Amino acid sequence: MVEMSGFFSSFYKNAKQNSVIVMDSVGIILQVNAAFIAAFGYEEKDVEGKHFRMLFTEEDKKTDKPEREANTALIEGSKSDNNYLVHKDGTPIWVNGEAVLVTDEQNEKFIVKIIHNIHAQKQLERFLLESNEFIDSIFESIKDVALMIVDSSMRILKANKAFLKMFGIKKAIEEGSKLSTIDHQFWKQEDIKEAIRNTIVKQEPIKNKIYSFATESSKKNIDISLKPMEGIGTGKSILIVIKEIK
């Protein structure tokens, strides 16, 4: 059992969100706190006396990640990163951890690893990424309806190919560009910009509003619907759905 100062001892025992592993200078686990046991399912007897590499995934073991982490902490004083640690039941848990070099009064070196479980954050990031990829797929699969998402600052987040074709725009619209930069006179009209602004501010949809604009050879009539959206970009955003009226 490692002798602990009063301040660290209180942190070690009372921490609920932060797991703590105390190791010797080469990474052999000497003791773990209650938060670690609750988070990762191991009993003290399961881990004490074993190298902390037992907690890493097979992929990380193959690259000697645990040993490199301990070595960096010894040389530089600390090493922090995000990686998976494995629960006793085999489930990988995404964590943020910092290995800190500590020297006691007898000049003996220890490595204290403080771990914060950020698995829920990782899952949310993955969900949002997959959601955006799904939206991209849906956008490009729709050929006969023009779609565009605009954020609360009237910046374009997404526009499909049908949108470019409908308005004769040659180049893809750069994400984050202002609505007013679209190379078509229709999007410079104050009435359409006002309708979009009102939908963003009031978060109330507008359905089937009819507009028209001139093309090189004729006049094109379009039906526009504006729908508030959540979970895309930051803050409020709206989906603009445009159908050509034949």
C-alpha positions as CSV (number, residue, x, y, z in Angstrom):
1,M,0.0,0.0,0.0
2,V,1.4,3.4,-1.0
3,E,1.7,6.0,1.7
4,M,-0.5,9.1,0.7
5,S,-0.5,12.6,1.9
6,G,-3.8,13.9,3.4
7,F,-4.8,16.1,0.4
8,F,-4.2,13.4,-2.2
9,S,-5.7,10.7,0.0
10,S,-9.0,12.7,0.3
11,F,-9.1,13.1,-3.5
12,Y,-8.3,9.5,-4.1
13,K,-11.0,8.2,-1.8
14,N,-13.7,10.7,-2.4
15,A,-13.6,11.0,-6.3
16,K,-16.7,9.7,-8.0
17,Q,-16.1,10.7,-11.6
18,N,-12.3,10.3,-11.8
19,S,-10.8,6.9,-11.5
20,V,-7.3,6.8,-10.1
21,I,-4.6,4.1,-10.6
22,V,-1.4,4.3,-8.6
23,M,1.5,2.5,-10.3
24,D,5.2,2.0,-9.8
25,S,7.7,3.6,-12.2
26,V,7.3,0.8,-14.8
27,G,3.5,0.6,-14.8
28,I,2.8,-2.2,-12.3
29,I,-0.6,-1.4,-10.6
30,L,-0.2,-0.9,-6.8
31,Q,-3.7,0.2,-6.0
32,V,-6.9,1.7,-7.5
33,N,-9.7,3.8,-6.0
34,A,-13.4,3.0,-5.6
35,A,-14.3,5.1,-8.6
36,F,-12.1,2.9,-10.8
37,I,-13.7,-0.3,-9.4
38,A,-17.2,1.2,-10.1
39,A,-16.4,2.3,-13.6
40,F,-14.4,-0.7,-14.9
41,G,-15.8,-3.6,-12.9
42,Y,-12.5,-5.0,-11.6
43,E,-11.9,-5.9,-8.0
44,E,-8.5,-4.7,-6.4
45,K,-7.3,-8.3,-6.6
46,D,-7.9,-8.4,-10.3
47,V,-5.5,-5.6,-11.1
48,E,-3.0,-5.1,-8.3
49,G,0.5,-6.4,-9.1
50,K,-0.3,-6.5,-12.8
51,H,1.0,-4.2,-15.5
52,F,-1.6,-1.6,-16.5
53,R,-1.3,-2.7,-20.1
54,M,-4.0,-5.3,-19.1
55,L,-6.5,-2.5,-19.4
56,F,-5.7,-1.5,-23.0
57,T,-7.1,-2.9,-26.2
58,E,-5.2,-5.5,-28.2
59,E,-4.6,-2.9,-30.9
60,D,-2.9,-0.5,-28.4
61,K,-0.9,-3.3,-26.8
62,K,0.5,-4.2,-30.2
63,T,1.9,-0.7,-30.6
64,D,3.2,-0.7,-27.0
65,K,1.0,2.3,-26.1
66,P,0.9,1.6,-22.4
67,E,4.7,1.3,-22.1
68,R,5.2,4.4,-24.2
69,E,2.7,6.3,-22.0
70,A,4.6,5.3,-18.8
71,N,8.0,6.2,-20.3
72,T,6.8,9.6,-21.4
73,A,5.4,10.3,-18.0
74,L,8.8,9.4,-16.4
75,I,10.7,11.6,-18.8
76,E,8.4,14.6,-19.2
77,G,6.5,14.4,-15.9
78,S,3.1,13.7,-17.4
79,K,1.3,12.2,-20.5
80,S,-2.3,12.8,-21.4
81,D,-4.4,11.4,-24.2
82,N,-7.8,9.9,-25.2
83,N,-8.0,6.1,-25.7
84,Y,-10.0,3.0,-24.9
85,L,-9.6,1.2,-21.6
86,V,-11.2,-2.3,-21.4
87,H,-14.0,-3.0,-18.8
88,K,-13.7,-6.3,-17.0
89,D,-16.6,-7.6,-19.2
90,G,-14.6,-6.8,-22.3
91,T,-16.4,-3.6,-23.2
92,P,-14.0,-0.9,-24.5
93,I,-14.7,2.5,-22.8
94,W,-13.4,5.7,-24.3
95,V,-11.6,7.8,-21.7
96,N,-9.5,10.9,-21.2
97,G,-6.5,10.1,-19.0
98,E,-3.4,11.7,-17.6
99,A,-0.4,9.8,-16.3
100,V,1.5,12.0,-13.8
101,L,4.9,11.3,-12.3
102,V,4.9,11.6,-8.5
103,T,8.0,11.4,-6.2
104,D,7.5,10.7,-2.5
105,E,9.6,11.8,0.5
106,Q,12.0,8.8,0.1
107,N,12.6,9.9,-3.6
108,E,10.7,6.9,-4.9
109,K,8.9,7.4,-8.2
110,F,5.3,6.5,-8.9
111,I,2.9,7.1,-11.8
112,V,-0.6,8.2,-10.9
113,K,-3.1,7.8,-13.7
114,I,-6.2,9.9,-13.4
115,I,-9.0,8.7,-15.7
116,H,-12.2,10.5,-16.8
117,N,-14.9,8.5,-18.6
118,I,-15.9,10.4,-21.7
119,H,-17.5,7.4,-23.5
120,A,-21.0,9.2,-23.7
121,Q,-19.3,12.1,-25.4
122,K,-17.6,9.8,-27.9
123,Q,-20.9,8.1,-28.6
124,L,-22.6,11.4,-29.2
125,E,-19.8,12.6,-31.5
126,R,-20.2,9.3,-33.5
127,F,-24.0,9.7,-33.6
128,L,-23.7,13.2,-34.9
129,L,-21.1,12.2,-37.5
130,E,-23.3,9.3,-38.7
131,S,-26.3,11.5,-38.7
132,N,-24.6,14.1,-40.9
133,E,-23.3,11.3,-43.2
134,F,-26.9,10.0,-43.4
135,I,-28.2,13.4,-44.3
136,D,-25.6,13.8,-47.0
137,S,-26.6,10.5,-48.5
138,I,-30.3,11.5,-48.4
139,F,-29.5,14.9,-49.9
140,E,-27.7,13.5,-52.9
141,S,-30.2,10.7,-53.5
142,I,-33.0,13.2,-54.2
143,K,-32.8,14.3,-57.8
144,D,-36.1,16.2,-58.5
145,V,-36.3,18.4,-55.4
146,A,-33.8,21.1,-54.5
147,L,-32.7,21.1,-50.9
148,M,-30.6,23.5,-48.8
149,I,-29.9,23.9,-45.1
150,V,-29.3,27.4,-43.8
151,D,-28.1,28.3,-40.3
152,S,-29.2,31.2,-38.0
153,S,-26.6,33.5,-39.6
154,M,-28.0,32.9,-43.1
155,R,-25.0,30.7,-43.9
156,I,-25.4,27.7,-46.1
157,L,-24.6,24.3,-44.4
158,K,-25.7,22.0,-47.2
159,A,-27.1,22.2,-50.7
160,N,-27.8,19.2,-53.0
161,K,-27.0,18.8,-56.7
162,A,-30.6,19.3,-57.6
163,F,-30.4,22.8,-56.1
164,L,-27.4,23.7,-58.3
165,K,-29.2,22.3,-61.4
166,M,-32.5,24.2,-60.7
167,F,-30.7,27.5,-60.4
168,G,-28.1,26.9,-63.1
169,I,-25.2,27.2,-60.6
170,K,-22.0,25.8,-62.1
171,K,-19.8,25.3,-59.0
172,A,-20.6,23.6,-55.7
173,I,-21.6,26.0,-53.0
174,E,-18.9,26.3,-50.3
175,E,-20.2,25.3,-46.8
176,G,-20.4,28.3,-44.6
177,S,-20.9,30.8,-47.4
178,K,-23.6,33.5,-47.0
179,L,-26.9,33.0,-48.7
180,S,-26.4,36.4,-50.5
181,T,-23.3,35.0,-52.3
182,I,-25.3,32.4,-54.3
183,D,-24.7,33.2,-57.9
184,H,-28.3,33.7,-58.8
185,Q,-30.5,36.8,-58.7
186,F,-33.4,35.0,-57.0
187,W,-31.5,34.7,-53.7
188,K,-30.8,38.4,-53.6
189,Q,-34.5,39.2,-53.4
190,E,-35.5,40.8,-50.1
191,D,-38.8,38.9,-49.9
192,I,-37.2,35.4,-49.9
193,K,-34.5,36.5,-47.5
194,E,-37.2,38.0,-45.2
195,A,-39.1,34.7,-45.3
196,I,-36.0,32.7,-44.3
197,R,-35.2,35.2,-41.5
198,N,-38.7,35.0,-40.1
199,T,-38.6,31.2,-40.1
200,I,-35.3,31.2,-38.3
201,V,-36.4,33.7,-35.6
202,K,-39.9,32.4,-35.1
203,Q,-39.1,28.7,-35.7
204,E,-42.4,28.4,-37.5
205,P,-42.6,26.5,-40.8
206,I,-43.7,28.1,-44.1
207,K,-45.4,25.8,-46.5
208,N,-45.8,25.9,-50.3
209,K,-45.0,29.6,-50.9
210,I,-44.9,30.3,-54.7
211,Y,-42.2,32.3,-56.3
212,S,-40.9,32.7,-59.9
213,F,-37.8,33.9,-61.6
214,A,-36.7,34.3,-65.2
215,T,-34.4,31.9,-67.0
216,E,-32.5,32.6,-70.2
217,S,-35.4,31.2,-72.2
218,S,-38.5,31.3,-70.0
219,K,-40.0,31.9,-66.6
220,K,-39.7,29.2,-63.9
221,N,-42.3,28.8,-61.1
222,I,-41.2,27.2,-57.9
223,D,-42.9,26.0,-54.7
224,I,-40.8,26.7,-51.5
225,S,-41.3,25.3,-48.1
226,L,-39.2,26.3,-45.0
227,K,-38.9,24.0,-42.1
228,P,-37.0,24.6,-38.8
229,M,-34.4,21.9,-37.9
230,E,-32.5,20.8,-34.8
231,G,-29.2,18.9,-34.5
232,I,-27.6,20.3,-37.7
233,G,-24.8,22.8,-37.3
234,T,-24.9,25.1,-34.4
235,G,-28.0,26.9,-33.1
236,K,-31.1,27.3,-35.1
237,S,-31.2,26.2,-38.8
238,I,-33.8,25.6,-41.4
239,L,-34.4,23.2,-44.3
240,I,-35.4,24.8,-47.6
241,V,-37.3,22.5,-49.9
242,I,-37.9,23.7,-53.5
243,K,-40.0,22.1,-56.1
244,E,-40.4,23.2,-59.7
245,I,-44.0,23.8,-60.8
246,K,-44.4,22.4,-64.3
